Amino acid sequence: MRQIVLDTETTGLDPRDGHRIIEIGCVELINRRLTGNDYHQYLQPDREIDAGAIEVHGITNEMLADKPRFAECADDLLAYLKGAELIIHNAPFDVGFLNSEWQRLDTKSTALGKLCQITDSLAMARQKHPGQKNTLDALCKRYDVDNSQRELHGALLDAQILADVYLAMTGGQGALSLDSSMDASGMRKREEIRRVDNNRPALRVIEASAEELQRHEACLDSMDKACDAGAVWRRSSMVKQNLPD
């Protein structure tokens, strides 16, 4: 299963007003694992960046003066994205800008939604946490994802953070420990997301001793006597023994 967590930064809020993409950041997941095969590109928009947008992401026209235009990167980007499931926070915004960029190059270009499955993590979060704030920062706090480096928005950084949030949000139980791990102030301590090491040694299997098996059977005998239906564990064991090969 190949998924791409994607984010963009733009010159403004609406491509219909001529606003353009100035940064694209993508993080690849295969079978819910980060691969390191990321995509990151700054772009020359050929227009001024709105002051309000600069306050959000800190990217200026001077910083983009020597960067390539979207047309120079369009084919490589499409090849990278095609066929993957795209995980995007507030997907209509980013997808709208990407479609607009491709339509500038070819008015008959295929919409991104027909080339990729698109999952809106904002819509997912709103369904999972109705009535709560579901911004990326709010989700980081809710799922104990470190966003301390996010002083300004950045496409690649936000995609990396969203990847951790998405994995936490869709991963079920986050910890097996019954210890509440409270600090002195009564607040739960921050826990890091730990990646599974595929090279870890096999788990040790400890089998019951003969004495333990004998005590187990004696316990089941007492259950058989105390319950009309008998011990459920013994009945399930008999079913397994009678199953055809």
C-alpha positions in Angstrom: 0.0 0.0 0.0 1.7 3.2 -1.2 0.6 6.5 0.4 1.9 10.0 -0.1 1.4 12.6 2.6 1.3 15.9 0.8 1.3 19.6 1.6 1.8 22.8 -0.4 2.5 26.5 0.3 1.0 29.1 -2.0 1.1 32.8 -2.9 -2.5 33.3 -1.6 -5.7 31.6 -0.9 -7.5 31.0 -4.3 -6.0 29.8 -7.6 -9.0 31.4 -9.4 -7.4 34.7 -8.4 -4.2 33.7 -10.1 -2.4 32.5 -7.0 0.3 29.8 -7.5 2.0 27.0 -5.6 5.5 28.0 -4.3 6.4 24.9 -2.3 5.5 21.2 -2.5 6.4 18.7 0.2 5.6 15.0 0.1 6.4 12.0 2.4 6.1 8.4 1.1 4.6 5.6 3.2 4.6 2.0 2.1 2.6 -0.3 4.3 2.4 2.5 6.9 6.2 2.8 7.1 8.2 5.9 6.2 10.5 5.1 3.3 12.6 8.2 3.0 11.6 8.6 -0.6 10.3 12.1 -0.1 9.7 14.9 -2.7 10.4 18.5 -2.0 10.5 21.5 -4.4 10.3 25.3 -4.1 8.8 27.0 -7.2 9.1 30.4 -8.9 5.4 31.6 -9.1 5.9 34.6 -11.5 3.8 36.8 -9.3 3.9 38.6 -6.0 3.2 36.6 -2.8 0.5 38.1 -0.6 1.7 39.7 2.6 -0.7 37.5 4.6 0.7 34.4 3.0 4.3 35.4 3.9 3.2 35.8 7.5 2.1 32.2 7.5 5.0 30.5 5.7 7.8 33.1 5.6 8.6 32.5 2.0 9.4 35.6 -0.1 9.7 36.3 -3.8 13.5 36.9 -3.3 13.9 33.4 -1.9 12.3 32.0 -5.0 14.1 34.0 -7.7 16.3 31.2 -8.8 13.8 28.3 -8.3 12.3 26.3 -11.2 8.7 26.9 -12.5 6.0 24.3 -12.1 6.2 23.4 -15.8 9.8 22.2 -15.2 8.8 19.9 -12.4 5.3 18.8 -13.5 6.2 15.5 -15.1 8.4 14.3 -12.3 5.8 15.3 -9.7 3.0 13.5 -11.6 5.1 10.3 -11.9 5.8 10.4 -8.2 2.2 10.9 -7.2 0.4 8.7 -9.8 -1.4 5.7 -8.4 -0.8 6.5 -4.7 -3.3 7.3 -2.0 -2.7 11.0 -1.2 -3.1 12.0 2.5 -3.8 15.8 2.6 -5.0 18.0 5.5 -7.8 20.1 4.0 -7.4 18.3 0.6 -9.7 20.5 -1.5 -7.3 23.4 -1.0 -4.1 21.6 -2.1 -5.8 19.6 -4.8 -7.4 22.7 -6.2 -4.1 24.4 -6.6 -2.4 21.3 -8.1 -5.2 20.9 -10.7 -5.0 24.6 -11.5 -1.2 24.3 -12.1 -1.6 21.3 -14.5 -4.5 23.1 -16.3 -2.3 26.1 -17.0 0.0 23.7 -18.9 -2.7 21.7 -20.6 -6.4 22.5 -20.3 -7.3 18.9 -21.0 -5.1 17.6 -18.2 -6.7 14.8 -16.0 -7.8 15.9 -12.6 -5.6 14.6 -9.8 -8.6 12.8 -8.2 -8.8 10.5 -11.2 -5.2 9.5 -11.0 -4.9 9.1 -7.2 -7.1 8.2 -4.3 -7.4 11.3 -2.1 -8.0 11.1 1.7 -8.7 14.3 3.5 -7.2 14.0 7.0 -9.1 17.1 8.2 -12.4 15.5 7.3 -11.3 12.3 8.9 -10.3 14.2 12.1 -13.6 16.1 12.2 -15.5 12.8 12.0 -13.3 11.2 14.7 -13.3 14.3 17.0 -16.6 16.2 16.3 -16.9 19.6 17.9 -13.1 19.9 18.6 -10.3 21.8 17.0 -8.7 19.7 14.3 -6.0 21.9 13.0 -2.6 20.2 12.5 -1.3 21.8 15.7 -4.4 20.7 17.6 -3.9 17.1 16.4 -0.2 17.2 17.3 -1.2 18.1 20.9 -4.0 15.4 20.9 -1.7 12.6 19.7 1.5 13.7 21.4 3.3 14.4 18.1 6.3 16.8 18.3 5.7 20.0 16.3 8.1 22.1 18.2 10.0 23.0 15.0 6.8 24.4 13.4 7.3 28.1 14.0 6.1 28.8 10.4 4.3 26.6 8.0 6.5 24.7 5.5 5.3 22.1 3.0 7.9 19.4 3.7 7.9 19.9 7.5 4.1 19.9 7.6 3.9 16.7 5.5 6.3 15.0 7.9 4.3 16.1 10.9 1.0 15.1 9.2 2.5 11.6 8.5 3.0 11.1 12.2 -0.4 12.5 13.0 -2.1 10.3 10.4 -0.3 7.1 11.6 -1.3 7.9 15.2 -4.9 8.8 14.3 -5.4 5.6 12.3 -3.3 3.2 14.3 -5.7 2.2 17.1 -4.3 1.9 20.6 -1.3 4.0 21.0 0.3 2.3 24.0 0.0 -1.1 25.8 1.3 0.2 29.2 -1.3 0.5 32.0 1.0 2.9 33.7 -0.6 6.4 33.5 2.9 8.0 33.4 1.9 11.1 35.2 4.4 13.8 36.1 4.6 15.7 39.3 2.0 18.2 38.1 -0.5 15.5 37.3 -0.2 15.8 33.5 0.6 12.9 31.3 4.2 12.8 30.2 4.9 13.1 26.5 5.6 9.8 24.8 7.6 9.5 21.6 6.3 7.5 18.6 8.6 4.5 18.3 9.2 2.9 14.9 9.1 -0.9 14.8 12.5 -2.4 14.1 12.2 -5.2 11.5 15.5 -6.6 12.6 14.6 -7.2 16.2 15.1 -10.8 17.6 12.1 -13.2 17.6 10.0 -13.1 20.7 10.7 -15.8 23.3 8.0 -18.4 23.6 7.5 -19.8 27.1 5.5 -23.1 27.3 3.5 -24.3 30.3 5.1 -26.9 32.5 3.5 -30.4 33.1 2.5 -29.3 36.6 0.9 -26.1 35.2 -1.0 -28.1 32.6 -2.3 -30.5 35.3 -3.5 -27.7 37.5 -5.2 -26.1 34.4 -7.1 -29.3 33.7 -8.1 -29.6 37.3 -9.5 -26.1 37.1 -11.5 -27.0 34.0 -12.9 -30.1 35.7 -14.2 -27.9 38.5 -15.8 -25.6 35.9 -17.5 -28.6 34.2 -19.1 -29.6 37.5 -20.2 -26.1 38.4 -21.7 -25.2 35.0 -24.3 -27.1 33.0 -22.7 -26.1 29.7 -19.3 -27.0 30.8 -16.0 -25.0 30.5 -16.1 -23.0 27.3 -12.3 -23.4 26.8 -12.7 -27.2 26.8 -15.5 -27.0 24.3 -13.6 -24.7 21.9 -10.6 -27.1 22.2 -12.8 -30.1 21.2 -14.2 -28.2 18.2 -10.6 -27.5 17.0 -9.7 -31.2 17.4 -12.7 -32.3 15.3 -12.0 -29.8 12.4 -11.3 -31.6 9.1 -7.7 -31.3 7.8 
